[in-house]
Amino acid sequence: MKNMTKSKLAIILSKLRDFDEHILHLEQYSTPSEIAADIVWKAYMNSDVDGKTILDPACGPGYFGIGCLLLGAKKVYFVDIDEKAIDILKSNLNLIKLKYKDLDEKIVIKNTDIKNFNENVDTVMQNPPFGVKKMHADKIFLEKAFNISETIYSVHKIESKKFIESIAKDYNFKITGYWKYDFMLRKTQGFHKKQKCYIKVGCWRLKKIKK
């Protein structure tokens, strides 16, 4: 969109609706709006958004995908297995469409497991489950991304660094960007002791190696 800046993008994303409740086994948590805006902006500056087809898997409220729409994406697929998350996404999209017109033809929403998504896209923008409750939950999302796209932005815990390097090599991808963030997690479950805490995460840009 014309006159869009990173700071304006962050403000818009910060006003969107978040999860009403968080499903524990799905490891639902929203990417903080400032981090989402920074990652989407980096993708935009790398020519991975404007005019591109984007997948936002495990989209939740849709911060990544909506950010891409606001920066000129040709089409955005929003995919989430949770029907309630899809309802929140739709309310956020309706809010955005009040100000930014002609977005309907760019939006595809799929309430399904990521395993069922098989469209080819230019760029995957994802913050998958970290695999704390379900081991290797993030691997499922990475493997799907490797098979349907050539450019991936993926958020994981810092401790996953060696795993990301290894699996990228297995799928003939190279790491072309890496950014660290302090990721805030709010208290969402009764057993959480603090109202909020910070964890170290990284965002990896992965690019398919041309033969």
C-alpha positions, 0 to 999 in steps of 0.5 A: 500500500502507498505510504506504508512504513514499518512503524505504521504497519506495526501500529495497524497490527497492534490494533488487531484482535488476538486469541480469545483463548489459547489451545494448549496442545496447539501451542497457540500464541501470537507473534508480537505485533512489533516482531511481526511487522519487522519480519514482514518488512524485512521480507518486503525489502527482500522483494519477497512480498510485493506481487507475491503469493504468500502462505501464512500457516497456523495463521491464528489472528493473521498478523503475518498474512495481513501485513503482507496484504498491506505491503502489496502481496498478490494473494495470501493463503491463511491456513489454520486448523482451529475454527475459532482462530479462523473466526478471529482472523475473519474479524481482523480481515473485515477491519482491514477491509474497511480502510483498504479496499479491493482485498477480497480477491487476494484472500484465501482462507482454509480451515484445515490441517497444514498437511492438507495444503498443497498449493505452490506459493512464492513465500511462506511466512510462519511462526509454527508451534515450537514443538514444546507440547508436541515434539517436532510440531515445527518440523511438519510446517518446515517440511510443508514449506520446503515442498511448496515454496522457494522462500521461507521466513520461519520463527523458532526458539533459538535452541532450534538453530542446529536443527534448522541448519540440518533440515534446510540442508536436507531439503536443499535450502540455504540460510540467507538471513537470521534475526534474533528477537525477545519474544513476549509470552503472556500468561494464557494457562492456569499453571503459568506463574508469571503474567508475561515472560520473554523467550529468545527466538530467531527468524530464519530466511531460507532460500531454495538452492537453484540447481 
